[in-house]
Amino acid sequence: MSELTHLTLADARDMLRAKKVSSSELTRAFVAAMERARMLNAFVTETRDRALEMAKASDERIWRGDARPLEGLPVAIKDLFCTKGVRTTAGSRILGNFIPPYESTVSQNLWDAGAVMLGKTNMDEFAMGSSNETSYFKPAINPWRARDSNENLVPGGSSGGSAAAVAASLCLGATGTDTGGSIRQPAALSGIVGVKPTYGRCSRWGIVAFASSLDQAGPMTRTVRDAAIMLSHMASVDEKDSTSVDMPVPDYEDGLEGGVSGLRIGIPKEYRLQGAPPEIDALWQQGAYWLRAQGAEIVDVSLPHTKYALPAYYIVAPAEASSNLARYDGVRYGHRAEGSHDLVDLYEHSRSQGFGAEVKRRVLIGTYVLSAGYYDAYYTRAQKVRTLIKRDFERAWEKCDALLTPATPGPAFPVGRKSNDPVSMYLNDVFTVTVNLAGLPAISVPVGLTENGLPLGLQVIGKTFDEATALRVGRSIELAANFTDRPRSWWMA
């Protein structure tokens, strides 16, 4: 059974189509793996019975010759996506018992394509965090451990539960969301592939909102091919989401092996950070060498406003969060404080009890920068910086077809190491936030290990709605890196 959980999504798909394995067998193997790995805390809600029912229905379709593209493939869903009839918490106490009466568009697209739901994965509360430590349901644990160490490490965030589940072979793939790096950063720290599509490529309808102009759904998988397969079926236009774009969704798997010969790959000089581990720069140079060896031209580019990206992001994102989270007041749904003597008291106590420290911090920051007298000084200026960052990328595209950068400033760190230092935590997104501010697609690909055996990733940034090229470059890096390492299964000991 354990051999089935080590299949890639593409291999499992091919075996199901060839009737070499049934979806029920595959799903039972993943359910068993999920139940044995509960100490990783990757899942907030397990949907064993629903998974087995969906798998049985998939087997019937396969035997009838009526299989859909993802028929019978078990996946996990980040607990930010509303799932009809299944608890959706956003990692927060305030939504601890919320059961949506509707399905998010992205998850519905997956079910329509035949996928099977194993459960809902852990995450930073309302997607606010870079380590999965702000979750009301306690941190998810990275399946990786440093060599000769038993110390628990963070899987990254906010999509940390999805990253841990994929890395520990508890599912074939998982959904994530990326507001400032929340797919790519945990993918890099957990040794898997993560794709943040162009803003508007995937519908946001039914995804609990953090920062509406930045949030975007994407796949987290073990290989670039698997990510391409999932993204092809997650993406769609949606009349219920005014920001989703009416453009044809390519078959991203088709052309994945096209190589990089003739492509120009930009290396932005501003992504070289003082104090970053030497392994980061060495892998970055290695990545450029791999692409050059496969026929790509490596060119130097400049993104001069990169240094303002983090400050701008941490004004724009909290501002939008303070607006989006105003709806959680204890009146219609979610946590409701007991013993309140008037409406204001109900609001104050419900929100104070329901939100964690990081969410409160960002709501306070966001409310401050939107307040009278400070709106122009902070929010308006941050939006102007955002425009300049977008313009930097547009100028870079005149010289190159994609960009290659590190994915994170370092490997996974121990649980609790940075939780009391918000600024240090925010710096984990230094390589990723520019992409969200500009609305671009990007992919993180695992390429190697640190000296003490922890995974590191490289990031490929693509042009608007050109996920296909970013995936193709990512695939070329994946082939050259030949990253086959897996975490040792210490949680099963």
JOVEN-V720783 format. One record per backbone hydrogen bond with DSSP energy under -1.0 kcal/mol. NH is the residue of the N-H (numbers start at 1). CO is the residue of the C=O. If there is no record, write none. Layout:
((NH	CO) (NH	CO))
This chain:
((7	4) (12	8) (13	9) (14	10) (15	11) (16	12) (17	13) (18	14) (19	16) (20	15) (26	22) (27	23) (28	24) (29	25) (30	26) (31	27) (32	28) (33	29) (34	30) (35	31) (36	32) (37	33) (40	37) (41	38) (44	120) (45	120) (47	118) (51	47) (52	48) (53	49) (54	50) (55	51) (56	52) (57	53) (58	54) (59	55) (60	56) (61	57) (62	58) (63	59) (64	60) (65	62) (66	61) (70	113) (71	68) (72	114) (73	70) (75	116) (76	173) (77	119) (79	121) (81	78) (82	206) (85	100) (86	83) (88	98) (90	79) (92	89) (94	354) (96	93) (98	95) (104	82) (105	205) (108	104) (109	105) (110	106) (111	107) (112	108) (113	109) (114	111) (115	110) (116	73) (118	75) (120	45) (121	77) (122	42) (124	158) (126	90) (127	124) (128	125) (136	91) (138	135) (141	40) (142	153) (147	452) (149	146) (154	413) (159	182) (160	158) (161	122) (163	159) (164	160) (165	161) (166	162) (167	163) (168	164) (169	166) (170	165) (172	74) (174	220) (175	76) (176	218) (178	216) (185	181) (187	183) (188	184) (189	185) (190	186) (192	187) (193	221) (194	444) (195	219) (196	442) (199	439) (201	198) (207	204) (208	80) (214	211) (215	211) (218	176) (220	174) (221	193) (227	223) (228	224) (229	225) (230	226) (231	227) (232	228) (233	230) (234	230) (235	231) (236	201) (241	238) (244	241) (245	200) (247	245) (252	250) (254	251) (256	253) (258	255) (262	295) (263	260) (265	297) (266	402) (267	299) (269	301) (271	268) (272	269) (276	273) (280	277) (282	278) (283	279) (284	280) (285	281) (286	282) (287	283) (288	284) (289	285) (290	286) (291	287) (292	288) (293	289) (295	292) (296	291) (297	263) (299	265) (301	267) (306	303) (308	305) (309	306) (312	308) (313	309) (314	310) (315	312) (316	312) (317	313) (319	315) (320	316) (321	317) (322	318) (323	319) (324	320) (325	321) (328	325) (329	327) (335	94) (346	342) (347	343) (348	344) (349	345) (350	346) (351	347) (352	348) (353	349) (354	350) (355	351) (360	356) (361	357) (362	358) (363	359) (364	360) (365	361) (366	362) (367	363) (368	364) (369	365) (370	366) (371	368) (374	371) (375	371) (378	374) (380	375) (382	378) (383	379) (384	380) (385	381) (386	382) (387	383) (388	384) (389	385) (390	386) (391	387) (392	388) (393	389) (394	390) (395	391) (396	392) (397	393) (399	396) (400	396) (401	264) (402	264) (403	461) (404	266) (405	459) (407	457) (415	152) (417	414) (421	418) (425	421) (426	422) (427	423) (428	425) (429	426) (430	427) (432	429) (433	429) (437	433) (438	434) (440	435) (442	196) (443	460) (444	194) (445	458) (447	456) (448	456) (450	454) (453	450) (456	448) (458	445) (459	405) (460	443) (461	403) (462	441) (466	463) (470	466) (471	467) (472	468) (473	469) (474	470) (475	471) (476	472) (477	473) (478	474) (479	475) (480	476) (481	477) (482	478) (490	488) (492	489) (493	490))
